[in-house]
Amino acid sequence: MTPKILPQKEDNRPIGVFDSGIGGLIALTALAKALPQEDLVYLGDTARVPYGDRSPEIVKNYARECVQFLLDHSVKLIVVACNTVSAIALSEIEKISPVPVIGVIKPAVSAVSAVLLTPGYKKIGIIGTRVTVQSRSYEHEIYKIHGQAGLLIYAQACPLFVPLIEEGWHEDPFIYPVAEKYLRPLKEEKIDALILGCTHYPLLRKVIEEIMPGVVLIDPAEEATKQTVQIIQQYASQNAYKERQIECYVTDLAPTFVRMVNQFLGVSPEAIRHVSIG
């Protein structure tokens, strides 16, 4: 494993973030708010989204290429805002990255631990892409901490969510019957908390809350953002400059991505750059 170069005091290098598409914009927006002086570099691999239906080897190849792109931009830390990559390729990334790498699974499991402190809370649901669900990465991490005694975990793949969100249809009324069909098995099990195991899924938070009232929703990207802030503050590595820069790169200049970058971050279409990687 490559030795890690930790962020330094008054470290002006940017923080790198990548995802397969627009879902990572939520993590980017959270980082922008939490660390207002930090420069950010975002890569959305929109030409190859979704990752969740790809083979593990292909996902690992894509992840290595995305990480190398960010390293070429001299980032001081990388946030993997993709559950699929975090589930099956995080160790691959850590091998090649000389800077710290934060995935979304372990931070989310820490949030699960907090939920399980509530008396009577023993049923955890997970929704994600097929690859994330099949990897059982969340289950392994949760069981590693809490064991299996008395703890019930239910996972559900939701393969249509990502393409629908990428099309910008997450606010369309017809998303409700799709979500209801996917969530019905978890609702019948009366789960206590639900991990939104894909960075796209928080865009469906309102829909999920209406279908699953009273269920605690855990956003892994939000938890990863908290961990990133802790690392930056721990090493006092804040950008010393007052004005910060957000750079957005995509492998396909999809209209939905352009609209949402402007909506979330106020970044103009002209500032989004189309790149080829790999």
MOSUL-V432419 format. One record per backbone hydrogen bond with DSSP energy under -0.5 kcal/mol. NH is the residue of the N-H (numbers start at 0). CO is the residue of the C=O. E is the energy in kcal/mol with one decimal. If there is no record, write none. Layout:
nh & co & e
NH & CO & E
NH & CO & E
This chain:
nh & co & e
1 & 93 & -0.5
1 & 94 & -0.8
4 & 97 & -4.5
5 & 3 & -0.8
9 & 235 & -1.7
10 & 7 & -1.0
11 & 9 & -0.7
14 & 38 & -2.5
15 & 76 & -3.0
16 & 40 & -2.6
17 & 78 & -1.8
18 & 42 & -1.9
24 & 21 & -1.8
25 & 22 & -1.6
26 & 22 & -0.6
27 & 23 & -2.5
28 & 24 & -2.7
29 & 25 & -2.2
30 & 26 & -2.4
31 & 27 & -2.4
32 & 28 & -1.9
33 & 29 & -2.4
34 & 30 & -2.7
37 & 34 & -1.7
39 & 244 & -2.3
40 & 14 & -2.6
41 & 246 & -3.2
42 & 16 & -2.3
43 & 248 & -2.8
44 & 18 & -2.5
44 & 42 & -0.6
45 & 43 & -2.2
47 & 44 & -1.6
53 & 50 & -2.2
58 & 54 & -2.3
59 & 55 & -2.3
60 & 56 & -2.1
61 & 57 & -2.7
62 & 58 & -2.7
63 & 59 & -2.4
64 & 60 & -2.0
65 & 61 & -2.4
66 & 62 & -2.6
67 & 63 & -2.3
68 & 64 & -1.9
69 & 65 & -1.9
70 & 66 & -2.7
71 & 67 & -2.1
72 & 69 & -1.2
73 & 70 & -1.9
74 & 69 & -1.0
75 & 13 & -2.7
76 & 13 & -0.6
77 & 99 & -2.5
78 & 15 & -3.0
79 & 77 & -0.6
79 & 101 & -3.1
80 & 17 & -1.7
80 & 78 & -1.3
81 & 79 & -1.4
85 & 81 & -2.4
86 & 82 & -2.4
87 & 83 & -1.6
88 & 84 & -2.9
89 & 84 & -0.6
92 & 88 & -2.1
93 & 89 & -2.6
94 & 90 & -1.3
95 & 91 & -0.9
95 & 92 & -0.8
96 & 92 & -1.8
97 & 95 & -0.5
99 & 75 & -0.6
101 & 77 & -2.9
102 & 100 & -0.5
107 & 103 & -1.3
108 & 104 & -2.3
109 & 105 & -1.8
110 & 106 & -1.4
111 & 107 & -1.9
112 & 108 & -2.1
113 & 109 & -1.3
114 & 110 & -1.7
115 & 111 & -2.4
116 & 113 & -0.9
117 & 114 & -2.0
120 & 117 & -2.1
121 & 119 & -0.9
123 & 121 & -0.6
123 & 151 & -2.8
124 & 192 & -3.2
125 & 153 & -2.4
126 & 194 & -2.1
127 & 155 & -1.5
128 & 196 & -0.6
130 & 51 & -1.5
132 & 128 & -2.6
133 & 129 & -2.9
134 & 130 & -1.8
135 & 131 & -0.8
135 & 132 & -0.8
136 & 131 & -0.7
139 & 135 & -2.5
140 & 136 & -2.1
141 & 137 & -2.6
142 & 138 & -3.0
143 & 139 & -1.9
144 & 140 & -1.2
145 & 141 & -2.9
146 & 142 & -2.4
150 & 147 & -1.4
151 & 121 & -2.7
153 & 123 & -2.7
155 & 125 & -2.7
157 & 127 & -2.6
160 & 157 & -1.4
161 & 157 & -0.5
162 & 158 & -0.6
163 & 159 & -1.8
164 & 160 & -2.5
165 & 161 & -3.0
166 & 162 & -1.3
167 & 164 & -1.9
168 & 163 & -2.6
171 & 168 & -1.5
174 & 171 & -2.1
175 & 172 & -1.6
177 & 173 & -0.9
178 & 174 & -2.6
179 & 175 & -3.0
180 & 176 & -1.8
181 & 177 & -2.0
182 & 178 & -2.8
183 & 179 & -1.4
186 & 182 & -2.6
187 & 183 & -2.5
188 & 184 & -1.1
189 & 186 & -1.2
190 & 185 & -1.3
191 & 122 & -2.7
192 & 122 & -1.5
193 & 215 & -3.2
194 & 124 & -3.0
195 & 193 & -0.6
195 & 217 & -2.9
196 & 126 & -1.8
196 & 194 & -1.8
197 & 195 & -1.6
200 & 197 & -1.4
202 & 199 & -1.8
203 & 200 & -2.8
204 & 201 & -1.7
207 & 203 & -2.8
208 & 204 & -2.8
209 & 205 & -1.7
210 & 206 & -1.8
211 & 207 & -2.9
214 & 211 & -1.6
215 & 191 & -2.3
217 & 193 & -2.8
218 & 216 & -0.5
219 & 195 & -0.5
219 & 217 & -0.7
222 & 218 & -1.9
223 & 219 & -2.5
224 & 220 & -2.0
225 & 221 & -1.7
226 & 222 & -1.8
227 & 223 & -2.2
228 & 224 & -2.4
229 & 225 & -2.0
230 & 226 & -2.1
231 & 227 & -2.5
232 & 228 & -2.5
233 & 229 & -2.6
234 & 230 & -2.0
235 & 232 & -1.0
236 & 231 & -2.3
246 & 39 & -3.0
246 & 244 & -0.5
247 & 270 & -0.6
248 & 41 & -2.8
249 & 272 & -2.4
250 & 43 & -1.8
253 & 251 & -2.4
257 & 253 & -2.1
258 & 254 & -2.4
259 & 255 & -2.3
260 & 256 & -2.5
261 & 257 & -1.7
262 & 258 & -2.1
263 & 259 & -3.0
264 & 260 & -2.4
265 & 260 & -0.6
265 & 261 & -1.2
266 & 260 & -1.2
270 & 267 & -1.6
271 & 268 & -1.3
272 & 247 & -2.6
272 & 270 & -0.5
274 & 249 & -2.8
